[in-house]
Amino acid sequence: MKMITLGNKGQLSLEYVLSSMIVILIISLISIPILLTAIDFSNDIMDSINSKSELSKITDAIDFCYASGKGSKRTVLVDFNRNVDIRIYNDGKNGLASINLNLSGNSEEITSNFDYNGLNENIHLSKGFNRIAVKWDEDSNVIEVNRLI
């Protein structure tokens, strides 16, 4: 019976597999936290852009009613990714609408301007779709902004 020796080929293959696994593990440990941070920042940017867009719909409706005069009304449908409180106020020159967003540990204020300066209201909107009515009645001297249920 003849004996065949395999030599060290099996050991070399095992060392190659183990060293490859260590390299993959190190790359994973470095790249996963970076990837999670990038995803958080991307979500924050999307929330900011969405909030600015939805807030602009409301301020555009206020501008429409102000430009159209008494008796005008506009209803807008807004969609927020979270519960928000909208503050509508006058800064001395024109009106401002603002939302405070908590983004990855930071608080950011999103604002939008409008021409009418007679509003001072706070509106709480829930996550998802909300209907907002902006109207200026014939017998009123102020524009009203209300959430419709």
ABEGO torsion letter per residue (X at the ends): XBBBBAEAAAAAAAAAAAAAAAAAAAAAAAAAAAAAAAAAAAAAAAAAAAAAAAAAAAAAAAAAAAAAEBGBBBBBBBBBABBBBBBBBBAGABBBBBBBBBBGGBBBBBBBBBABAABBBBBBBBBEBBBBBBBBBAABABBBBBBBX
